[in-house]
Amino acid sequence: MYSVRARSLRWTGTVALTVILGALFVVRALAGGQSSSHQFRPETLPQPARSAQGESARDLVLSHSVVSGKSTNTTFGPVGANCDATTAGPDCTFVTLNTTATGKSEPGGPFTETDTVTILIGLFSAGGPFVYQNGAVDSNGNESGGCVQTFGVAHRVYANGTIDLNTQGASCCASDTCANFIAGPPGTSHGTAVCTSGTGKYAGIQCSEEASGGSTDGVHFVSRGEMVSTKQQ
């Protein structure tokens, strides 16, 4: 999207500059009392110095990744008289998931990843005010299924360094009815991430990542992602 927009802007700028230069040549010809049919050689315009931003853009790296993993622990909270960590309850307001995964990125190579994800749902007894509909309806036309917002942290380990990320996104039920949980299974997820730190080859890294995934059983999942990051030595 950005490359298309950039090309569009460059072409727009080129056309506008051509029109302006053409008008200047005509004005100059008329001012000199010369015929409009006279041919003029365009002047060579000075080239602007390359900006620091232009130089740094050449050092960005685009990578793609695939991941397969599973949830290892689900905990409801805050734990209290009406909120059990395992079975939930009417006073539970969030769910925390731990996941482990293996993946491969190009460039980058194989990696392992652990994530901790928190889902804010609001009081169960209040119908979960932070849950929103996924667009599905049942046979009676009633809304069914929904989506939840997520926030998490991820730790990714490569052979030559590690990356820590903060993640934010949404998980949605991928059915017209989700009896087990409002967001599935089956479910889909979509999120974005930002690098917060790195070690080894990835020390000082800056990055932005977008990923999407799915799960048919609520435990195992697969996902794919795209990351743009600063080039590491």
MIDOSE-1310 file (N, C-alpha, C; in nm, 2 decimals, decimal comma, always signed):
residues 233
mysv	+0,08/-0,12/+0,00/+0,00/+0,00/+0,00/+0,09/+0,12/+0,00; +0,19/+0,12/+0,08/+0,28/+0,24/+0,09/+0,35/+0,26/-0,04; +0,40/+0,15/-0,10/+0,48/+0,17/-0,22/+0,39/+0,23/-0,33; +0,26/+0,18/-0,34/+0,17/+0,23/-0,44/+0,14/+0,38/-0,42
rars	+0,12/+0,42/-0,29/+0,09/+0,56/-0,26/+0,21/+0,64/-0,29; +0,33/+0,59/-0,26/+0,45/+0,67/-0,29/+0,47/+0,69/-0,44; +0,44/+0,58/-0,52/+0,45/+0,60/-0,66/+0,35/+0,70/-0,71; +0,23/+0,70/-0,66/+0,13/+0,79/-0,70/+0,17/+0,93/-0,67
lrwt	+0,23/+0,95/-0,55/+0,27/+1,09/-0,51/+0,38/+1,14/-0,60; +0,48/+1,04/-0,64/+0,59/+1,08/-0,73/+0,53/+1,12/-0,86; +0,44/+1,04/-0,92/+0,38/+1,07/-1,05/+0,31/+1,20/-1,05; +0,23/+1,23/-0,94/+0,15/+1,35/-0,92/+0,25/+1,47/-0,92
gtva	+0,36/+1,46/-0,85/+0,46/+1,56/-0,84/+0,52/+1,59/-0,97; +0,55/+1,48/-1,05/+0,61/+1,50/-1,18/+0,52/+1,57/-1,27; +0,40/+1,53/-1,28/+0,30/+1,59/-1,37/+0,28/+1,74/-1,33; +0,27/+1,77/-1,20/+0,25/+1,91/-1,16/+0,37/+1,99/-1,20
ltvi	+0,49/+1,94/-1,17/+0,62/+2,01/-1,20/+0,63/+2,04/-1,35; +0,59/+1,94/-1,44/+0,59/+1,95/-1,58/+0,50/+2,07/-1,63; +0,38/+2,07/-1,57/+0,28/+2,18/-1,61/+0,34/+2,31/-1,57; +0,40/+2,33/-1,45/+0,45/+2,45/-1,40/+0,57/+2,50/-1,49
lgal	+0,66/+2,41/-1,52/+0,77/+2,44/-1,61/+0,73/+2,48/-1,74; +0,63/+2,41/-1,80/+0,57/+2,45/-1,93/+0,52/+2,59/-1,93; +0,44/+2,62/-1,82/+0,39/+2,76/-1,81/+0,50/+2,86/-1,80; +0,61/+2,83/-1,73/+0,72/+2,93/-1,72/+0,78/+2,95/-1,85
fvvr	+0,80/+2,85/-1,93/+0,86/+2,86/-2,06/+0,78/+2,95/-2,15; +0,65/+2,93/-2,15/+0,56/+3,01/-2,24/+0,56/+3,15/-2,19; +0,56/+3,18/-2,06/+0,56/+3,32/-2,01/+0,69/+3,38/-2,05; +0,80/+3,31/-2,04/+0,93/+3,36/-2,08/+0,94/+3,39/-2,23
alag	+0,88/+3,31/-2,31/+0,88/+3,34/-2,46/+0,80/+3,46/-2,49; +0,68/+3,47/-2,43/+0,59/+3,59/-2,45/+0,66/+3,72/-2,40; +0,72/+3,71/-2,29/+0,79/+3,83/-2,23/+0,90/+3,88/-2,32; +0,97/+3,78/-2,39/+1,08/+3,82/-2,48/+1,03/+3,86/-2,62
gqss	+0,90/+3,86/-2,65/+0,85/+3,89/-2,78/+0,87/+3,79/-2,88; +0,90/+3,66/-2,84/+0,93/+3,56/-2,93/+0,80/+3,48/-2,96; +0,81/+3,41/-3,08/+0,69/+3,33/-3,12/+0,67/+3,21/-3,03; +0,55/+3,17/-3,01/+0,51/+3,06/-2,92/+0,56/+2,93/-2,98
shqf	+0,59/+2,93/-3,11/+0,64/+2,81/-3,17/+0,78/+2,78/-3,15; +0,85/+2,89/-3,10/+1,00/+2,87/-3,08/+1,03/+2,76/-2,97; +1,13/+2,68/-3,00/+1,16/+2,57/-2,91/+1,26/+2,62/-2,80; +1,23/+2,58/-2,68/+1,32/+2,62/-2,57/+1,37/+2,49/-2,50
rpet	+1,50/+2,49/-2,47/+1,55/+2,37/-2,40/+1,53/+2,39/-2,25; +1,47/+2,29/-2,19/+1,44/+2,30/-2,04/+1,57/+2,31/-1,96; +1,56/+2,39/-1,86/+1,68/+2,41/-1,78/+1,69/+2,29/-1,68; +1,82/+2,26/-1,65/+1,84/+2,15/-1,55/+1,82/+2,20/-1,41
lpqp	+1,73/+2,14/-1,34/+1,70/+2,18/-1,21/+1,80/+2,12/-1,11; +1,84/+2,19/-1,01/+1,93/+2,13/-0,91/+1,86/+2,02/-0,83; +1,94/+1,91/-0,81/+1,89/+1,79/-0,74/+1,90/+1,82/-0,59; +1,79/+1,79/-0,52/+1,79/+1,81/-0,37/+1,88/+1,71/-0,30
arsa	+1,94/+1,75/-0,20/+2,02/+1,66/-0,12/+1,93/+1,55/-0,06; +1,99/+1,43/-0,06/+1,91/+1,31/+0,00/+1,90/+1,33/+0,15; +1,77/+1,32/+0,20/+1,75/+1,34/+0,34/+1,79/+1,22/+0,42; +1,81/+1,25/+0,55/+1,84/+1,14/+0,64/+1,74/+1,04/+0,64
qges	+1,61/+1,08/+0,63/+1,50/+0,98/+0,63/+1,51/+0,89/+0,51; +1,55/+0,95/+0,39/+1,56/+0,87/+0,28/+1,67/+0,76/+0,29; +1,78/+0,80/+0,35/+1,89/+0,71/+0,38/+1,84/+0,60/+0,47; +1,77/+0,63/+0,58/+1,73/+0,53/+0,68/+1,63/+0,43/+0,62
ardl	+1,55/+0,48/+0,53/+1,44/+0,39/+0,47/+1,51/+0,28/+0,39; +1,63/+0,30/+0,34/+1,70/+0,20/+0,26/+1,75/+0,09/+0,36; +1,75/+0,11/+0,49/+1,80/+0,02/+0,58/+1,69/-0,06/+0,65; +1,56/-0,05/+0,60/+1,45/-0,13/+0,66/+1,45/-0,27/+0,59
vlsh	+1,40/-0,36/+0,67/+1,39/-0,50/+0,62/+1,25/-0,55/+0,64; +1,19/-0,61/+0,53/+1,06/-0,67/+0,54/+1,07/-0,82/+0,55; +1,01/-0,88/+0,65/+1,02/-1,02/+0,67/+0,88/-1,08/+0,69; +0,87/-1,21/+0,65/+0,74/-1,28/+0,67/+0,76/-1,40/+0,76
svvs	+0,66/-1,44/+0,84/+0,68/-1,55/+0,93/+0,55/-1,64/+0,93; +0,57/-1,76/+0,97/+0,46/-1,85/+1,00/+0,49/-1,92/+1,13; +0,38/-1,94/+1,21/+0,39/-1,98/+1,35/+0,28/-2,09/+1,37; +0,32/-2,19/+1,45/+0,23/-2,29/+1,50/+0,25/-2,31/+1,65
gkst	+0,14/-2,31/+1,73/+0,16/-2,32/+1,87/+0,03/-2,37/+1,94; +0,03/-2,36/+2,08/-0,08/-2,40/+2,16/-0,09/-2,32/+2,29; -0,21/-2,31/+2,34/-0,23/-2,25/+2,47/-0,18/-2,35/+2,58; -0,11/-2,30/+2,68/-0,06/-2,39/+2,79/-0,13/-2,36/+2,92
nttf	-0,20/-2,24/+2,93/-0,26/-2,21/+3,06/-0,36/-2,10/+3,04; -0,48/-2,12/+3,10/-0,59/-2,02/+3,10/-0,63/-1,98/+3,24; -0,62/-1,86/+3,28/-0,65/-1,82/+3,42/-0,75/-1,70/+3,41; -0,85/-1,71/+3,49/-0,95/-1,60/+3,51/-0,92/-1,52/+3,63
gpvg	-0,96/-1,39/+3,62/-0,93/-1,31/+3,74/-1,02/-1,18/+3,74; -1,01/-1,10/+3,84/-0,93/-1,12/+3,96/-0,99/-1,23/+4,05; -0,91/-1,32/+4,10/-0,96/-1,43/+4,18/-1,02/-1,38/+4,31; -1,14/-1,43/+4,34/-1,21/-1,39/+4,46/-1,32/-1,49/+4,48
ancd	-1,42/-1,45/+4,57/-1,53/-1,54/+4,61/-1,61/-1,57/+4,49; -1,63/-1,48/+4,40/-1,71/-1,51/+4,28/-1,64/-1,51/+4,15; -1,51/-1,54/+4,16/-1,43/-1,56/+4,04/-1,32/-1,66/+4,07; -1,34/-1,78/+4,01/-1,24/-1,89/+4,03/-1,14/-1,88/+3,91
atta	-1,01/-1,91/+3,94/-0,91/-1,90/+3,84/-0,93/-1,99/+3,73; -0,99/-2,11/+3,76/-1,01/-2,21/+3,66/-1,14/-2,22/+3,59; -1,25/-2,20/+3,68/-1,38/-2,22/+3,63/-1,45/-2,09/+3,61; -1,39/-1,97/+3,63/-1,44/-1,84/+3,61/-1,55/-1,81/+3,72
gpdc	-1,64/-1,72/+3,69/-1,75/-1,68/+3,78/-1,80/-1,54/+3,74; -1,91/-1,50/+3,81/-1,98/-1,37/+3,77/-1,89/-1,25/+3,79; -1,79/-1,25/+3,88/-1,71/-1,13/+3,91/-1,58/-1,13/+3,83; -1,56/-1,23/+3,74/-1,44/-1,23/+3,66/-1,44/-1,11/+3,56
tfvt	-1,33/-1,04/+3,54/-1,33/-0,93/+3,44/-1,22/-0,95/+3,33; -1,14/-1,05/+3,35/-1,04/-1,08/+3,24/-0,99/-1,22/+3,24; -0,93/-1,26/+3,13/-0,88/-1,39/+3,11/-0,73/-1,38/+3,06; -0,64/-1,45/+3,12/-0,50/-1,45/+3,08/-0,46/-1,59/+3,02
lntt	-0,40/-1,58/+2,90/-0,36/-1,70/+2,83/-0,21/-1,70/+2,82; -0,15/-1,82/+2,83/-0,01/-1,84/+2,80/+0,00/-1,93/+2,69; +0,09/-1,90/+2,59/+0,11/-1,98/+2,47/+0,25/-2,01/+2,45; +0,28/-2,12/+2,39/+0,42/-2,15/+2,34/+0,40/-2,19/+2,19
atgk	+0,51/-2,15/+2,11/+0,50/-2,17/+1,97/+0,63/-2,18/+1,91; +0,64/-2,24/+1,79/+0,76/-2,25/+1,70/+0,72/-2,18/+1,57; +0,82/-2,12/+1,51/+0,80/-2,05/+1,38/+0,92/-2,04/+1,30; +0,90/-1,98/+1,18/+1,01/-1,96/+1,09/+0,99/-1,82/+1,02
sepg	+1,09/-1,74/+1,01/+1,07/-1,61/+0,94/+1,18/-1,61/+0,83; +1,14/-1,53/+0,72/+1,23/-1,51/+0,61/+1,24/-1,36/+0,58; +1,35/-1,30/+0,60/+1,48/-1,36/+0,66/+1,46/-1,37/+0,81; +1,56/-1,44/+0,87/+1,56/-1,45/+1,01/+1,58/-1,60/+1,06
gpft	+1,51/-1,69/+0,99/+1,52/-1,83/+1,03/+1,43/-1,88/+1,13; +1,45/-2,00/+1,18/+1,36/-2,06/+1,29/+1,37/-1,98/+1,42; +1,26/-1,99/+1,49/+1,25/-1,93/+1,63/+1,15/-2,00/+1,71; +1,16/-1,98/+1,84/+1,06/-2,02/+1,94/+1,00/-1,89/+2,00
etdt	+0,87/-1,91/+2,05/+0,81/-1,79/+2,10/+0,72/-1,83/+2,22; +0,72/-1,74/+2,32/+0,62/-1,76/+2,43/+0,55/-1,63/+2,44; +0,42/-1,64/+2,47/+0,33/-1,52/+2,48/+0,25/-1,52/+2,60; +0,22/-1,41/+2,66/+0,12/-1,39/+2,76/+0,02/-1,29/+2,71
vtil	-0,11/-1,33/+2,70/-0,22/-1,25/+2,64/-0,33/-1,23/+2,74; -0,37/-1,11/+2,76/-0,48/-1,08/+2,85/-0,60/-1,03/+2,77; -0,72/-1,09/+2,80/-0,84/-1,05/+2,73/-0,93/-0,98/+2,84; -0,96/-0,86/+2,81/-1,05/-0,78/+2,90/-1,19/-0,79/+2,86
iglf	-1,27/-0,86/+2,94/-1,41/-0,88/+2,90/-1,51/-0,81/+2,99; -1,47/-0,75/+3,10/-1,57/-0,69/+3,19/-1,64/-0,80/+3,27; -1,72/-0,76/+3,36/-1,79/-0,85/+3,45/-1,88/-0,95/+3,37; -1,86/-1,08/+3,40/-1,95/-1,18/+3,34/-2,09/-1,15/+3,37
sagg	-2,12/-1,11/+3,50/-2,26/-1,08/+3,54/-2,32/-0,97/+3,46; -2,24/-0,88/+3,40/-2,29/-0,77/+3,33/-2,29/-0,79/+3,18; -2,26/-0,92/+3,14/-2,27/-0,95/+3,00/-2,14/-0,92/+2,92; -2,03/-0,89/+3,00/-1,91/-0,86/+2,93/-1,91/-0,74/+2,85
pfvy	-1,91/-0,62/+2,90/-1,93/-0,49/+2,83/-1,82/-0,47/+2,73; -1,70/-0,54/+2,74/-1,59/-0,52/+2,64/-1,60/-0,61/+2,53; -1,70/-0,69/+2,52/-1,73/-0,79/+2,41/-1,81/-0,72/+2,31; -1,78/-0,73/+2,18/-1,86/-0,67/+2,07/-1,89/-0,78/+1,97
qnga	-1,99/-0,76/+1,89/-2,05/-0,86/+1,80/-1,95/-0,88/+1,68; -1,96/-1,01/+1,63/-1,88/-1,04/+1,52/-1,96/-1,04/+1,39; -2,09/-1,00/+1,39/-2,17/-0,99/+1,27/-2,26/-1,11/+1,25; -2,24/-1,22/+1,32/-2,32/-1,34/+1,30/-2,46/-1,33/+1,37
vdsn	-2,56/-1,40/+1,31/-2,69/-1,41/+1,38/-2,74/-1,55/+1,38; -2,82/-1,59/+1,47/-2,88/-1,72/+1,47/-3,00/-1,73/+1,38; -3,07/-1,85/+1,38/-3,18/-1,87/+1,30/-3,30/-1,77/+1,32; -3,30/-1,72/+1,44/-3,41/-1,62/+1,48/-3,37/-1,48/+1,45
gnes	-3,25/-1,46/+1,40/-3,21/-1,32/+1,37/-3,14/-1,25/+1,49; -3,11/-1,32/+1,60/-3,05/-1,27/+1,71/-2,90/-1,27/+1,70; -2,83/-1,17/+1,75/-2,69/-1,16/+1,74/-2,63/-1,29/+1,81; -2,52/-1,34/+1,75/-2,46/-1,46/+1,82/-2,31/-1,46/+1,78
ggcv	-2,23/-1,50/+1,88/-2,09/-1,49/+1,86/-2,04/-1,35/+1,88; -1,91/-1,33/+1,90/-1,86/-1,20/+1,93/-1,71/-1,19/+1,91; -1,65/-1,08/+1,95/-1,51/-1,05/+1,95/-1,46/-0,99/+2,08; -1,34/-1,00/+2,11/-1,28/-0,94/+2,23/-1,15/-0,88/+2,20
qtfg	-1,11/-0,77/+2,27/-0,99/-0,71/+2,25/-0,88/-0,78/+2,33; -0,76/-0,78/+2,28/-0,65/-0,85/+2,35/-0,53/-0,76/+2,36; -0,45/-0,79/+2,46/-0,32/-0,72/+2,48/-0,22/-0,82/+2,54; -0,10/-0,82/+2,49/+0,00/-0,91/+2,54/+0,14/-0,88/+2,52
vahr	+0,23/-0,97/+2,57/+0,37/-0,95/+2,55/+0,42/-1,08/+2,49; +0,53/-1,07/+2,41/+0,58/-1,19/+2,34/+0,73/-1,19/+2,35; +0,79/-1,31/+2,36/+0,94/-1,32/+2,37/+0,98/-1,42/+2,26; +1,05/-1,37/+2,16/+1,09/-1,45/+2,05/+1,24/-1,48/+2,05
vyan	+1,28/-1,61/+2,04/+1,42/-1,65/+2,05/+1,47/-1,71/+1,91; +1,57/-1,64/+1,85/+1,64/-1,69/+1,73/+1,77/-1,74/+1,77; +1,84/-1,80/+1,68/+1,97/-1,86/+1,71/+2,07/-1,76/+1,74; +2,05/-1,63/+1,69/+2,15/-1,53/+1,71/+2,10/-1,41/+1,79
gtid	+1,99/-1,42/+1,86/+1,94/-1,31/+1,94/+1,79/-1,33/+1,98; +1,74/-1,24/+2,06/+1,60/-1,24/+2,10/+1,53/-1,11/+2,07; +1,40/-1,11/+2,06/+1,32/-0,99/+2,04/+1,20/-1,00/+2,14; +1,17/-0,89/+2,21/+1,06/-0,88/+2,29/+0,96/-0,78/+2,23
lntq	+0,83/-0,82/+2,23/+0,73/-0,73/+2,16/+0,61/-0,71/+2,25; +0,54/-0,60/+2,24/+0,41/-0,58/+2,29/+0,31/-0,59/+2,18; +0,20/-0,66/+2,21/+0,10/-0,70/+2,11/-0,04/-0,64/+2,15; -0,12/-0,61/+2,05/-0,25/-0,56/+2,07/-0,34/-0,61/+1,95
gasc	-0,46/-0,66/+1,98/-0,54/-0,70/+1,87/-0,68/-0,74/+1,91; -0,74/-0,84/+1,84/-0,88/-0,88/+1,86/-0,89/-1,03/+1,82; -0,97/-1,10/+1,90/-1,00/-1,24/+1,87/-1,15/-1,25/+1,85; -1,20/-1,32/+1,75/-1,34/-1,33/+1,72/-1,38/-1,47/+1,69
casd	-1,51/-1,50/+1,73/-1,57/-1,63/+1,70/-1,59/-1,63/+1,54; -1,56/-1,75/+1,49/-1,57/-1,77/+1,34/-1,68/-1,87/+1,31; -1,79/-1,85/+1,38/-1,91/-1,93/+1,36/-2,04/-1,84/+1,39; -2,15/-1,89/+1,36/-2,28/-1,82/+1,39/-2,33/-1,85/+1,53
tcan	-2,25/-1,94/+1,60/-2,28/-1,97/+1,74/-2,16/-2,02/+1,81; -2,12/-1,97/+1,92/-2,01/-2,01/+2,00/-2,05/-2,04/+2,14; -2,08/-2,17/+2,16/-2,14/-2,21/+2,28/-2,04/-2,21/+2,40; -1,91/-2,24/+2,37/-1,81/-2,26/+2,47/-1,76/-2,12/+2,52
fiag	-1,74/-2,03/+2,43/-1,69/-1,90/+2,47/-1,73/-1,80/+2,36; -1,75/-1,67/+2,40/-1,80/-1,57/+2,31/-1,71/-1,56/+2,19; -1,58/-1,58/+2,20/-1,49/-1,56/+2,08/-1,44/-1,69/+2,02; -1,52/-1,80/+2,05/-1,48/-1,93/+1,98/-1,44/-2,03/+2,09
ppgt	-1,40/-2,15/+2,04/-1,37/-2,18/+1,90/-1,49/-2,22/+1,82; -1,47/-2,23/+1,69/-1,35/-2,18/+1,61/-1,34/-2,03/+1,62; -1,21/-1,99/+1,61/-1,19/-1,84/+1,62/-1,08/-1,80/+1,53; -1,08/-1,67/+1,50/-0,98/-1,60/+1,43/-0,92/-1,49/+1,51
shgt	-0,80/-1,45/+1,48/-0,74/-1,34/+1,55/-0,66/-1,25/+1,45; -0,65/-1,12/+1,49/-0,57/-1,03/+1,41/-0,51/-0,93/+1,51; -0,38/-0,90/+1,49/-0,32/-0,81/+1,58/-0,20/-0,74/+1,52; -0,15/-0,64/+1,60/-0,03/-0,57/+1,56/+0,07/-0,58/+1,68
avct	+0,20/-0,56/+1,65/+0,30/-0,56/+1,76/+0,41/-0,46/+1,73; +0,48/-0,42/+1,84/+0,59/-0,33/+1,83/+0,70/-0,39/+1,91; +0,83/-0,39/+1,86/+0,94/-0,44/+1,93/+0,97/-0,34/+2,04; +1,00/-0,40/+2,16/+1,03/-0,31/+2,28/+1,18/-0,33/+2,32
sgtg	+1,24/-0,44/+2,28/+1,38/-0,46/+2,31/+1,44/-0,58/+2,23; +1,57/-0,59/+2,22/+1,63/-0,71/+2,15/+1,77/-0,73/+2,21; +1,82/-0,85/+2,19/+1,95/-0,89/+2,23/+2,03/-0,95/+2,11; +2,16/-0,96/+2,13/+2,24/-1,02/+2,02/+2,23/-0,94/+1,90
kyag	+2,20/-1,01/+1,79/+2,19/-0,94/+1,66/+2,08/-0,84/+1,66; +1,98/-0,86/+1,74/+1,86/-0,77/+1,74/+1,87/-0,66/+1,84; +1,98/-0,64/+1,90/+2,00/-0,53/+2,00/+1,96/-0,39/+1,93; +1,88/-0,32/+1,99/+1,84/-0,19/+1,94/+1,74/-0,19/+1,83
iqcs	+1,68/-0,30/+1,80/+1,59/-0,31/+1,69/+1,46/-0,23/+1,71; +1,41/-0,17/+1,60/+1,28/-0,11/+1,60/+1,20/-0,18/+1,50; +1,07/-0,21/+1,53/+0,99/-0,29/+1,43/+0,84/-0,27/+1,45; +0,77/-0,30/+1,35/+0,62/-0,30/+1,35/+0,58/-0,43/+1,28
eeas	+0,49/-0,51/+1,34/+0,45/-0,63/+1,29/+0,29/-0,64/+1,29; +0,24/-0,71/+1,18/+0,10/-0,74/+1,17/+0,08/-0,89/+1,15; -0,01/-0,95/+1,22/-0,03/-1,09/+1,21/-0,18/-1,13/+1,22; -0,21/-1,25/+1,16/-0,34/-1,30/+1,17/-0,33/-1,45/+1,19
ggst	-0,43/-1,51/+1,26/-0,43/-1,65/+1,29/-0,56/-1,71/+1,31; -0,57/-1,84/+1,33/-0,69/-1,91/+1,36/-0,67/-2,04/+1,44; -0,78/-2,08/+1,51/-0,78/-2,20/+1,59/-0,92/-2,27/+1,57; -0,91/-2,40/+1,55/-1,03/-2,48/+1,54/-1,08/-2,54/+1,67
dgvh	-0,99/-2,55/+1,77/-1,02/-2,62/+1,89/-1,00/-2,53/+2,02; -0,96/-2,40/+2,00/-0,93/-2,31/+2,11/-0,80/-2,34/+2,18; -0,73/-2,44/+2,14/-0,60/-2,47/+2,21/-0,48/-2,45/+2,11; -0,49/-2,52/+2,00/-0,39/-2,51/+1,90/-0,42/-2,40/+1,80
fvsr	-0,32/-2,34/+1,74/-0,34/-2,23/+1,65/-0,22/-2,22/+1,55; -0,25/-2,16/+1,44/-0,15/-2,13/+1,34/-0,17/-1,98/+1,30; -0,06/-1,92/+1,26/-0,07/-1,78/+1,22/+0,04/-1,74/+1,12; +0,02/-1,63/+1,06/+0,12/-1,57/+0,97/+0,14/-1,43/+1,00
gemv	+0,26/-1,37/+0,97/+0,28/-1,24/+1,01/+0,38/-1,17/+0,91; +0,38/-1,04/+0,91/+0,46/-0,96/+0,83/+0,52/-0,85/+0,92; +0,66/-0,83/+0,91/+0,72/-0,74/+1,00/+0,81/-0,65/+0,91; +0,82/-0,52/+0,95/+0,92/-0,43/+0,89/+1,00/-0,38/+1,01
stkq	+1,13/-0,39/+0,99/+1,22/-0,36/+1,10/+1,35/-0,29/+1,05; +1,42/-0,23/+1,15/+1,55/-0,17/+1,11/+1,65/-0,29/+1,09; +1,74/-0,26/+1,00/+1,84/-0,37/+0,96/+1,94/-0,39/+1,08; +1,96/-0,51/+1,11/+2,06/-0,55/+1,21/+2,19/-0,60/+1,15
q	+2,30/-0,57/+1,22/+2,43/-0,61/+1,17/+2,46/-0,76/+1,20
